[in-house]
Amino acid sequence: MPGHWIHLCIDMQKMFAEQTPWHVPWMATVSPQIVELAGRHAERTIFTRFVPPPTADAMPGMWRNYYEKWPMMTGEQLLPELVDIVADLKPLVPPARIFNKRTYSPWIDGRLHETLTQEKVETIVITGGETDICVLAAALGAIDLGYRVVLLKDAVCSSADETHDATLELLGGRFSVQVEITETDAFLSGL
């Protein structure tokens, strides 16, 4: 493993862990692996947070339609504390960092890539949820930007098993030169 790596933990937030319309039932199953990695390497961890807009009208294009479907998940109706990361990870900040985003991908506005470029990061270790949405967007963006991606399959989750499995197969097969899929213990023991 190159010395210049970071752990990018995607959207381990209360609004996905708790009983909301966006609840991810098996987030709790992957949480121990994420806590283990982030706990050992908090200084190398960045937690992304998917931050809904105040209202559907605050978003452009099809995002407006998206939030018209989910008005209870906008800032107007969602309890603000549900946007925060889950309680098990909260004590790690700082030294872990939080990166807020309004879209599935953390790469859209360039801030994250600029930060990681300044820090000479070469490898991004990805955990979190959901495998087939925000994790996929983070992985594909990292691939496009030239990073080596390590996806920890026992530390990513989705609310849809079929597309979770298909996403792991896609990333491990079609992107095998740029993506390594492994498990948390194997990654940690290889450091």
C-alpha positions in Angstrom: 0.0 0.0 0.0 1.4 3.4 -1.0 2.1 5.8 1.9 -0.3 8.4 0.4 -3.7 7.0 1.0 -6.9 8.2 2.6 -10.1 6.5 3.9 -13.1 8.0 2.2 -16.1 7.0 4.3 -19.3 7.7 2.3 -22.5 9.0 4.0 -22.5 7.1 7.3 -25.2 9.4 8.6 -28.1 9.2 11.0 -30.6 9.8 8.2 -29.6 6.5 6.7 -29.0 4.6 10.0 -32.3 5.6 11.6 -36.0 5.0 10.7 -36.4 7.5 7.8 -37.6 7.0 4.2 -33.9 6.6 3.3 -33.1 4.0 6.0 -30.4 1.5 5.0 -31.2 -1.6 7.1 -27.8 -3.2 7.0 -25.7 -0.1 7.6 -25.4 -1.5 11.2 -23.8 -4.7 9.8 -20.9 -2.8 8.1 -20.4 -0.2 10.9 -18.0 -2.3 13.0 -15.5 -2.6 10.1 -15.8 1.2 9.4 -15.3 2.0 13.1 -12.2 -0.3 13.2 -10.6 1.3 10.1 -11.5 4.9 11.0 -10.6 4.4 14.6 -7.1 3.2 13.7 -6.6 5.8 11.1 -8.7 8.8 12.0 -6.1 11.2 10.7 -6.5 9.6 7.3 -10.3 9.5 7.3 -12.7 11.8 5.5 -16.4 11.4 6.2 -18.7 12.6 3.5 -22.2 13.8 4.3 -25.0 14.0 1.8 -26.6 17.3 2.8 -30.2 17.8 1.4 -31.2 21.3 0.3 -33.5 23.5 2.4 -36.3 22.9 -0.2 -36.7 21.1 -3.6 -36.7 24.5 -5.3 -33.1 25.2 -4.1 -31.8 22.5 -6.4 -31.3 22.6 -10.2 -32.8 20.4 -12.9 -33.8 16.8 -12.0 -32.5 17.3 -8.4 -35.6 19.5 -8.0 -37.8 16.6 -9.1 -35.9 14.2 -6.8 -36.6 16.3 -3.7 -40.2 16.9 -4.8 -40.5 13.1 -4.5 -38.7 13.2 -1.0 -39.9 16.5 0.5 -39.7 15.0 4.0 -35.9 14.7 3.5 -35.3 18.4 2.7 -33.9 20.8 5.3 -37.4 22.2 5.8 -38.7 18.9 7.3 -35.7 16.8 8.2 -34.4 17.1 11.7 -30.9 18.8 11.4 -29.2 16.3 13.6 -30.1 13.5 11.2 -27.6 14.9 8.7 -24.7 14.3 11.1 -22.5 11.2 11.0 -23.5 8.2 13.2 -22.6 8.4 16.9 -19.9 5.7 16.7 -17.9 7.8 14.3 -18.5 11.3 15.7 -15.8 11.1 18.4 -13.2 10.6 15.6 -13.7 14.1 14.3 -11.1 15.6 14.6 -8.6 14.4 13.5 -11.0 12.8 10.9 -12.5 15.4 8.6 -16.1 16.0 7.3 -16.8 16.8 3.7 -20.3 18.0 2.8 -21.8 17.4 -0.6 -25.2 18.0 -2.3 -24.9 15.3 -4.9 -24.1 11.6 -5.0 -20.5 12.2 -6.0 -18.1 14.1 -3.8 -16.0 15.2 -6.8 -18.4 17.5 -8.6 -17.2 20.9 -7.3 -13.5 20.0 -7.3 -12.9 20.8 -3.6 -12.1 17.3 -2.5 -9.8 16.5 -5.4 -7.9 19.8 -4.8 -7.4 18.9 -1.2 -6.2 15.4 -1.9 -3.9 16.6 -4.7 -2.3 19.1 -2.2 -1.9 16.2 0.2 -0.3 14.0 -2.6 -2.9 11.3 -2.0 -2.6 8.4 -4.6 -5.0 5.8 -3.1 -8.5 6.1 -1.9 -10.0 3.4 0.4 -13.8 3.5 0.2 -16.3 2.5 2.8 -19.9 3.5 3.6 -23.2 3.6 1.7 -24.9 3.1 -0.5 -22.8 0.8 -2.6 -24.9 1.3 -5.8 -25.4 5.0 -5.5 -23.0 7.3 -3.6 -20.2 4.7 -3.2 -20.4 4.0 -6.9 -20.3 7.7 -7.8 -17.3 8.2 -5.5 -15.5 5.2 -7.0 -16.1 6.2 -10.6 -15.1 9.8 -9.9 -11.9 8.6 -8.2 -11.1 6.4 -11.2 -11.7 9.2 -13.6 -9.3 11.4 -11.6 -6.6 8.8 -11.7 -6.7 7.5 -8.1 -6.1 3.9 -7.2 -9.3 2.7 -5.5 -9.6 0.1 -2.8 -13.2 -0.8 -2.0 -13.8 -2.7 1.2 -16.6 -5.1 0.4 -17.5 -5.9 4.0 -17.6 -2.1 4.8 -20.1 -0.9 2.1 -23.8 -1.3 2.2 -27.0 -0.8 0.3 -30.7 -1.1 0.9 -30.9 -3.2 -2.4 -28.9 -6.5 -2.3 -29.2 -7.2 -6.0 -27.7 -3.9 -7.1 -25.1 -3.9 -4.3 -23.8 -7.3 -5.6 -24.0 -6.1 -9.2 -22.0 -2.9 -8.3 -19.2 -5.0 -6.6 -19.1 -7.2 -9.7 -19.0 -4.3 -12.1 -16.2 -2.5 -10.2 -14.2 -5.6 -9.6 -14.6 -6.8 -13.2 -14.8 -4.0 -15.6 -12.5 -1.7 -13.5 -10.1 -4.3 -12.3 -7.0 -2.3 -13.3 -8.0 0.7 -11.2 -10.1 -0.9 -8.4 -9.1 -3.5 -5.8 -11.9 -5.1 -3.9 -10.9 -6.6 -0.6 -12.1 -6.9 3.0 -11.3 -4.7 6.0 -9.1 -7.2 7.8 -7.0 -8.0 4.7 -6.5 -4.2 4.1 -5.5 -3.5 7.7 -3.1 -6.5 7.9 -1.5 -5.3 4.6 -0.6 -1.9 5.9 
